[in-house]
Structures are given as structure tokens and as C-alpha cells.
Amino acid sequence: MGDAIASLQRNAEKSHRQLGSFVEAWDTLLPPELSSQTCVEAKRGGVVHVRVGSASIAWELDRRLREGLLEELRSRCSGAISRVQVRVSGQLRTGSSPNSRTA
């Protein structure tokens, strides 16, 4: 049981290192009404995966990313970010606050 808990803790610490600065920048650069409709899920190979609840939010994020948000995120974050992949899921995770981040 102790090994499982230690493994979970290591994974959580790794996720925080990978996503921490990105999530902080994301929340700072986006207006609250937009960031509250997103869930940053993971960062793999320089690609940050973000889930949103509707196509209109995905469209707005895509527009902002193309107009300079991606460059601003790159300048504020540790680690390389090649792109942000936005996926419409129809609904953010039940039981979590809209701003919750998981990896």
C-alpha cells in the first residue's frame, strides 16, 4: 500500500511540475469567464491538452491562441510548448469545479 501511495505522490509531483506554470499563465492570461470553461488535462511532448465544454469556447480559444496567446504562454511557462490542443467534450468533469486541472 505504501508503494502505491508513493507512486501516486510521484505522479502528482511530476504533473504539477509539467503543468504548474502553464496553468498559472493560462488563468492569468484568459478572462475568468473563459478559463472557467476549460480543464487543462495534460502536457505530453510539448503539446498541452485542454478540454472545453462547447464548440464556441473551443473557437474562442483557437482564435486567441492564433492571435498571440500561444506565444505569451510560451514566454511565461517552463518547458517547451509546441501547441495547445483543444478538445470539446460537451461537459467538464462532474463533481469538479470548472477550473479544476488534472493530469
GITA-V296421 format. One record per backbone hydrogen bond with DSSP energy under -1.0 kcal/mol. NH is the residue of the N-H (numbers start at 1). CO is the residue of the C=O. E is the energy in kcal/mol with one decimal. If there is no record, write none. Layout:
BEGIN
[[NH & CO & E] [NH & CO & E]]
END
This chain:
BEGIN
[[5 & 1 & -2.1] [6 & 2 & -2.4] [7 & 3 & -2.3] [8 & 4 & -2.3] [9 & 5 & -2.4] [10 & 6 & -2.4] [11 & 7 & -2.4] [12 & 8 & -2.5] [13 & 9 & -2.5] [14 & 10 & -2.4] [15 & 11 & -2.5] [16 & 12 & -2.4] [17 & 13 & -2.3] [18 & 14 & -2.3] [19 & 15 & -2.7] [20 & 16 & -2.9] [23 & 19 & -3.1] [24 & 20 & -2.1] [25 & 21 & -2.2] [26 & 22 & -3.1] [27 & 23 & -2.6] [28 & 24 & -1.7] [29 & 25 & -2.9] [30 & 26 & -1.9] [34 & 31 & -1.6] [35 & 31 & -2.6] [36 & 32 & -2.1] [37 & 34 & -1.7] [38 & 35 & -1.6] [39 & 51 & -2.1] [41 & 49 & -2.8] [42 & 49 & -1.1] [44 & 47 & -2.7] [47 & 44 & -2.1] [48 & 83 & -2.2] [49 & 42 & -3.1] [50 & 85 & -3.1] [51 & 39 & -2.8] [52 & 87 & -2.5] [53 & 37 & -1.0] [58 & 54 & -1.9] [59 & 55 & -2.6] [60 & 56 & -2.1] [61 & 57 & -2.5] [62 & 58 & -2.6] [63 & 59 & -2.4] [64 & 60 & -2.3] [65 & 61 & -2.9] [66 & 62 & -2.2] [67 & 63 & -1.6] [68 & 65 & -1.0] [69 & 64 & -2.6] [70 & 65 & -1.2] [72 & 68 & -2.2] [73 & 69 & -2.7] [74 & 70 & -2.5] [75 & 71 & -1.9] [76 & 72 & -1.3] [77 & 73 & -1.4] [82 & 46 & -2.6] [83 & 46 & -1.4] [85 & 48 & -2.9] [87 & 50 & -2.7] [89 & 52 & -2.9] [96 & 93 & -1.3] [100 & 97 & -2.1] [102 & 40 & -1.4]]
END
